[in-house]
Amino acid sequence: MTVGTKMHTTLNSLRSVHADLKTYALETDDQQAKQMFTDYANQIEQIKNGFEGRVNYIEQQEPQYQVYNQNNQNKQK
């Protein structure tokens, strides 16, 4: 697995965790738990946004890490 692929896998995991936490907050009736899940979702969103920025920066600096562009180019060949 390449660095680019690993980074995109991590980014997708962060997106999934963020969505799960938001879902937990919506599904619970316990106000304390709802607030806790919302706080955690906000923290993960900040981490996700920072990581996404890093992925974008690395892809600009090192084009070989552009996972989705490489996949599309390989399909066109």
PyMOL commands that set and color helices and strands:
alter all, ss='L'
color gray80, all
select helices_A, chain A and resi 3-27+31-61+63-65+67-76
alter helices_A, ss='H'
color red, helices_A
deselect
rebuild
show_as cartoon
